[in-house]
Amino acid sequence: MNKTEGSVLEERHANASVEKGALEGISDSKVVALSIRQPWVNLILNRKKTIEVRSWSTRHRGTLWLHAAKHVDERLCDSFGFQSRALTRGALVGRVELYGCMEFTAASWEELRSEHLNPGPYEPGRFGWKLRDVVCVEPIPLSGKLGLMKLTASITEAPNLNAKQRQMKAGGNATKVQG
């Protein structure tokens, strides 16, 4: 991907339609998020990446909130044509439906490379989380955690509060859940 294509992707995300009240009316037990580094999360939001690669499997199916991690992979930003300073960090940025999880084989790694976009070689013990139905939301500042995060109801009940109010109401963070 060249720099121009990256700029188009950044613009598409910046202009993506954001579902009003996207966090309202979701019960606490169903709000689960995954923290993903940039540029991977932007590639998912732009529907270029439909498989997220993880070193662990999950039984979770259904809505999965996407959290843009604070750390950015500068090398990958360059290779995908993103300007790392322009990418959202430390916030919920969207949601997807997680509809499947598979363990990669050497053959499936190569066959599905256009969906996971990972430039590296196959390594045993890698899992592909299959994603669809992307919804972008206005960034909601939030500290992330490793693994699946269960978000507190107060975050989902008050999407219009400013970041400091939301952080105070939520007790500062999400909590980790087993996946």
C-alpha positions in Angstrom: 0.0 0.0 0.0 1.4 3.4 -0.9 1.2 6.7 1.0 -1.7 7.9 -1.1 -3.8 4.8 -0.4 -3.0 5.2 3.3 -4.2 8.8 3.2 -7.5 7.7 1.6 -7.9 5.1 4.4 -7.3 7.8 7.0 -9.8 10.1 5.3 -12.4 7.3 5.0 -12.1 6.6 8.8 -12.2 10.3 9.6 -15.4 10.7 7.5 -17.0 7.3 8.4 -20.5 7.5 9.6 -20.7 7.2 13.3 -23.7 5.5 14.8 -25.4 8.0 17.2 -25.7 6.5 20.7 -23.7 3.5 19.7 -23.0 2.6 23.3 -26.5 3.1 24.7 -28.7 0.2 25.7 -26.0 -2.5 25.8 -26.1 -4.6 29.0 -22.9 -4.7 31.1 -22.3 -8.4 30.6 -22.2 -8.1 26.8 -19.7 -5.2 26.5 -16.4 -6.8 25.7 -13.4 -5.0 24.1 -10.1 -5.9 22.6 -7.1 -3.5 22.6 -5.4 -3.5 19.2 -2.3 -1.5 18.2 -2.3 0.9 15.4 -2.3 0.6 12.4 -4.1 -2.8 12.8 -7.2 -1.3 14.4 -7.5 1.3 11.6 -7.2 -1.4 9.0 -10.1 -3.2 10.6 -12.2 0.0 10.8 -11.5 0.6 7.1 -12.6 -3.0 6.3 -9.2 -3.9 4.9 -8.4 -6.4 7.6 -11.0 -9.0 8.4 -9.0 -11.4 10.5 -7.2 -10.3 13.7 -4.2 -12.4 14.6 -3.7 -13.4 18.2 -1.5 -15.9 20.1 -4.6 -17.2 21.9 -8.1 -18.5 21.0 -11.4 -17.2 22.3 -14.9 -18.7 22.8 -16.4 -15.2 22.7 -18.8 -14.7 19.8 -20.9 -11.6 19.0 -20.2 -7.9 19.5 -16.5 -7.0 20.2 -15.6 -3.4 20.8 -12.3 -2.2 19.4 -9.9 -0.3 21.5 -7.0 1.6 19.9 -4.0 0.9 22.1 -1.7 3.7 23.2 1.3 2.1 21.5 1.8 2.3 17.7 3.9 0.1 15.4 5.7 2.8 13.5 7.2 0.4 11.0 3.8 -1.0 10.0 2.3 2.5 9.8 5.0 3.3 7.3 4.4 0.1 5.3 0.6 0.7 5.2 1.0 4.4 4.4 -0.4 5.8 7.7 1.0 8.8 9.5 1.2 7.5 13.0 0.6 10.9 14.6 -2.8 11.1 12.9 -4.1 7.8 14.3 -6.4 7.6 17.4 -4.8 6.0 20.5 -6.1 5.1 23.9 -9.8 5.0 23.0 -12.7 2.9 22.0 -13.1 3.5 18.3 -15.6 1.0 17.0 -17.1 -2.4 17.2 -17.4 -5.6 15.1 -19.0 -8.9 15.2 -16.6 -11.7 16.1 -18.1 -14.7 14.4 -15.3 -17.3 14.4 -11.9 -18.2 15.6 -9.5 -20.6 13.9 -6.0 -21.9 14.5 -3.7 -21.1 11.5 -1.8 -23.8 9.6 1.1 -22.9 7.3 -1.4 -23.3 4.4 -4.2 -21.2 5.9 -1.7 -18.5 6.9 -0.7 -18.0 3.3 -4.2 -18.5 1.9 -5.7 -15.9 4.2 -2.8 -13.3 4.2 -5.0 -10.8 2.3 -7.5 -10.9 5.2 -5.0 -10.8 8.1 -2.4 -8.6 6.4 0.4 -9.8 8.7 3.7 -9.6 6.7 5.5 -12.1 8.8 6.1 -15.8 8.3 3.7 -18.5 9.7 4.3 -19.4 13.4 2.5 -22.3 15.1 0.1 -21.3 17.8 -1.4 -18.3 16.0 -5.2 -17.8 15.9 -7.4 -15.9 13.5 -10.3 -14.0 14.9 -12.9 -13.6 12.1 -14.5 -10.1 12.1 -17.4 -8.5 10.2 -20.0 -5.8 10.4 -17.7 -2.9 11.3 -19.2 0.1 13.1 -17.1 3.2 13.7 -17.8 5.4 16.7 -16.5 8.7 17.9 -13.4 7.9 20.0 -14.1 7.3 23.7 -10.9 7.8 25.7 -10.2 4.7 27.8 -7.2 2.9 29.3 -6.8 -0.6 27.8 -5.7 -3.9 29.2 -4.3 -7.1 27.8 -6.8 -9.8 26.8 -10.5 -9.3 26.5 -11.8 -6.4 28.6 -15.3 -6.2 30.1 -16.3 -2.6 30.0 -18.3 -1.1 32.9 -21.9 -0.1 32.4 -21.2 3.5 33.3 -19.2 3.9 30.1 -22.0 2.6 28.0 -24.7 4.6 29.8 -23.0 8.0 29.3 -21.5 8.3 25.8 -21.9 12.1 25.8 -19.9 12.8 29.0 -16.5 14.3 28.4 -13.5 12.1 28.8 -12.7 13.1 32.4 -16.3 12.6 33.6 -16.5 9.2 31.9 -13.2 8.1 33.4 -14.3 9.1 36.9 -17.7 7.5 36.5 -16.1 4.3 35.1 -13.6 4.1 37.9 -10.7 4.7 35.6 -10.5 1.6 33.5 -12.0 -1.5 32.0 -11.6 -4.9 33.7 -10.0 -8.0 32.2 -12.2 -11.0 31.5 -11.2 -14.6 30.5 -11.7 -15.2 26.8 
